[in-house]
Amino acid sequence: MLLTLDVFENAGYNKKMINPNEEDQLLVAGLKSGEEQAFRILVEKYQARAFSVAFSYMKNAEDAKDVVQESFIRVYDKVKSFKGDSKFYTWYYRLLINLCFDAKRKKKITQVFSVFKTGSRDEGMKEYENLLLADKNDGPEEKYAVNEVSGKIESCLAKLSPKEKQVFELRNYQGFKIREAAEIMGVEEGTVKVLLFRAIQKLKKMLGDGEL
């Protein structure tokens, strides 16, 4: 039997009465049971926002599409590991953002190898040592290696700490609520508020105390 919202309705659920979390629970349960239609509905539900999130990290449409595609493959393959301790969207966006970090890291490695191939060995080794140091000492957020950015606002954002930048983008670019951003980052709501306040204050100062 295909798992669709019509099936939910026939089972006693009203589309208008199903909140997003209940819908996700039903879809995840269906996917765990092998319902291909459940997977299709999850993809349709999340793909637009997932692309927006991925693009804000990757700064490139093709790279963002690749990351989103990989994220849904991971969902399909790993959904049985989702125990329901958190909301599905929290689990999914953590997975997506970690894939963005990994993709940027792989891109950095490619750039390092390119330097070895076309530039001096000393220059390439320095980049490689910096990469290894970051991998050894940094957590997921710190692995976010920012590429060269264009424009004054992007330049200012790049000067924020990784967590400040992440919370600013989650809140202002992707439109997540404070509570949702806290769940995605795995921190308390108060921490998100502090990080967001610091980010805004720093940006205002860098932009000449103007309004954002």
C-alpha positions as CSV (number, residue, x, y, z in Angstrom):
1,M,0.0,0.0,0.0
2,L,1.4,3.4,-0.9
3,L,1.8,5.8,2.0
4,T,0.3,9.1,1.0
5,L,-1.5,11.9,2.8
6,D,-4.7,10.4,1.4
7,V,-3.9,7.2,3.3
8,F,-3.3,9.2,6.4
9,E,-6.8,10.7,5.9
10,N,-8.4,7.4,5.4
11,A,-6.8,6.1,8.5
12,G,-8.5,8.8,10.5
13,Y,-6.2,11.7,10.0
14,N,-7.3,15.0,8.5
15,K,-4.6,16.7,6.4
16,K,-5.4,20.0,8.0
17,M,-5.2,18.4,11.5
18,I,-1.8,16.7,11.0
19,N,1.0,18.9,12.3
20,P,4.4,18.6,10.6
21,N,5.9,16.5,13.3
22,E,3.1,13.9,13.2
23,E,3.4,13.9,9.4
24,D,7.1,13.2,9.6
25,Q,6.6,10.4,12.1
26,L,4.2,8.7,9.8
27,L,6.5,9.2,6.8
28,V,9.5,7.9,8.6
29,A,7.6,4.9,9.9
30,G,6.5,4.2,6.3
31,L,10.1,4.6,5.0
32,K,11.4,2.2,7.6
33,S,8.8,-0.3,6.4
34,G,10.0,0.1,2.8
35,E,7.4,2.4,1.5
36,E,8.9,4.2,-1.5
37,Q,6.1,6.7,-1.6
38,A,7.0,7.8,1.9
39,F,10.5,8.6,0.7
40,R,9.2,10.6,-2.3
41,I,6.9,12.7,0.0
42,L,9.8,13.4,2.4
43,V,12.0,14.5,-0.5
44,E,9.2,16.8,-1.9
45,K,8.6,18.2,1.5
46,Y,12.2,19.1,2.3
47,Q,14.1,19.5,-0.9
48,A,13.5,23.3,-1.5
49,R,14.5,24.3,2.0
50,A,17.4,21.8,2.0
51,F,18.7,23.4,-1.2
52,S,18.5,26.8,0.4
53,V,20.5,25.6,3.4
54,A,23.1,23.8,1.3
55,F,23.5,26.8,-1.0
56,S,24.2,29.1,1.9
57,Y,27.1,26.9,2.8
58,M,28.4,25.8,-0.6
59,K,27.9,29.2,-2.4
60,N,27.4,27.2,-5.6
61,A,24.2,25.8,-7.1
62,E,25.7,22.6,-8.5
63,D,27.6,21.8,-5.3
64,A,24.4,22.5,-3.3
65,K,22.4,20.1,-5.5
66,D,25.0,17.4,-5.1
67,V,25.0,17.8,-1.3
68,V,21.2,17.7,-1.1
69,Q,21.0,14.6,-3.3
70,E,23.6,12.9,-1.1
71,S,21.6,13.9,2.0
72,F,18.5,12.2,0.7
73,I,20.5,9.1,-0.2
74,R,21.8,9.1,3.4
75,V,18.2,9.4,4.7
76,Y,17.1,6.4,2.7
77,D,20.1,4.3,3.8
78,K,20.2,5.4,7.4
79,V,16.6,6.1,8.3
80,K,16.5,2.9,10.5
81,S,19.2,4.5,12.7
82,F,16.8,7.4,13.4
83,K,15.4,6.5,16.9
84,G,13.0,9.4,17.2
85,D,14.8,10.9,20.2
86,S,14.7,14.3,18.3
87,K,12.4,15.6,15.6
88,F,13.1,14.3,12.1
89,Y,13.9,17.8,10.7
90,T,16.5,18.2,13.4
91,W,18.1,14.9,12.6
92,Y,18.0,15.6,8.8
93,Y,19.4,19.2,8.9
94,R,22.2,18.1,11.1
95,L,23.0,15.4,8.6
96,L,22.7,17.9,5.7
97,I,25.0,20.5,7.4
98,N,27.6,17.9,8.2
99,L,27.6,16.9,4.6
100,C,28.2,20.5,3.6
101,F,31.2,20.6,6.0
102,D,32.5,17.4,4.4
103,A,32.0,18.6,0.9
104,K,33.8,21.9,1.6
105,R,36.6,19.9,3.3
106,K,36.9,17.6,0.2
107,K,36.9,20.7,-2.0
108,K,39.7,22.1,0.1
109,I,41.7,18.9,-0.3
110,T,41.3,19.1,-4.0
111,Q,42.6,22.7,-3.9
112,V,45.6,21.5,-1.9
113,F,46.4,18.8,-4.4
114,S,46.0,21.3,-7.2
115,V,48.7,23.5,-5.5
116,F,51.0,20.5,-5.2
117,K,50.5,19.9,-8.9
118,T,50.8,23.4,-10.3
119,G,52.5,25.4,-7.6
120,S,55.4,25.0,-5.2
121,R,55.7,22.0,-2.9
122,D,56.3,24.3,0.1
123,E,53.1,26.2,-0.6
124,G,51.2,23.0,-1.0
125,M,52.6,21.5,2.2
126,K,51.7,24.6,4.2
127,E,48.1,24.3,3.0
128,Y,48.1,20.6,3.8
129,E,49.4,21.1,7.3
130,N,46.8,23.7,8.0
131,L,44.1,21.3,6.8
132,L,45.4,18.5,9.0
133,L,45.6,20.8,12.0
134,A,41.9,21.9,11.4
135,D,40.8,18.2,11.1
136,K,42.6,17.3,14.3
137,N,41.6,20.1,16.6
138,D,38.2,21.4,15.3
139,G,34.7,20.2,15.8
140,P,32.0,20.1,13.1
141,E,31.2,23.8,13.1
142,E,34.9,24.7,13.1
143,K,35.4,22.5,10.0
144,Y,33.4,25.0,8.1
145,A,36.2,26.4,5.9
146,V,34.9,29.7,4.3
147,N,35.9,30.3,0.7
148,E,36.7,33.7,-0.6
149,V,33.5,35.7,-0.5
150,S,32.4,38.7,-2.5
151,G,30.7,41.8,-1.3
152,K,30.9,43.7,2.0
153,I,28.3,41.7,3.9
154,E,29.8,38.4,3.0
155,S,33.3,39.7,4.0
156,C,31.9,40.7,7.4
157,L,30.1,37.4,7.9
158,A,33.4,35.6,7.2
159,K,34.9,37.4,10.2
160,L,32.4,36.0,12.6
161,S,33.3,32.8,14.6
162,P,32.0,29.6,13.0
163,K,29.1,29.2,15.5
164,E,28.2,32.9,15.2
165,K,28.1,32.6,11.4
166,Q,26.1,29.4,11.5
167,V,23.5,30.7,13.9
168,F,23.1,34.0,11.9
169,E,22.6,32.1,8.7
170,L,20.2,29.5,10.2
171,R,18.1,32.4,11.7
172,N,18.3,35.0,9.0
173,Y,19.0,33.1,5.8
174,Q,17.1,29.9,6.3
175,G,14.4,31.3,8.6
176,F,14.7,28.8,11.4
177,K,13.3,29.8,14.8
178,I,15.5,30.1,17.8
179,R,14.3,26.8,19.1
180,E,14.9,25.0,15.8
181,A,18.4,26.5,15.4
182,A,19.2,25.3,18.9
183,E,18.0,21.8,18.1
184,I,20.0,21.7,14.8
185,M,23.2,22.9,16.5
186,G,22.7,20.8,19.5
187,V,22.9,23.7,22.0
188,E,20.6,25.5,24.4
189,E,18.2,28.2,23.2
190,G,20.0,30.7,25.4
191,T,23.3,29.9,23.7
192,V,21.7,30.6,20.3
193,K,20.4,33.9,21.5
194,V,23.9,34.9,22.8
195,L,25.6,33.8,19.6
196,L,23.0,35.7,17.5
197,F,23.4,38.8,19.6
198,R,27.2,38.7,19.3
199,A,26.9,38.2,15.5
200,I,24.6,41.1,15.0
201,Q,26.7,43.4,17.2
202,K,29.9,42.5,15.4
203,L,28.2,42.9,12.0
204,K,26.8,46.4,12.9
205,K,30.3,47.5,14.1
206,M,32.0,46.2,10.9
207,L,29.3,47.8,8.7
208,G,29.7,51.1,10.4
209,D,27.0,50.8,13.1
210,G,24.4,50.9,10.4
211,E,21.1,49.0,10.4
212,L,21.3,45.4,9.0
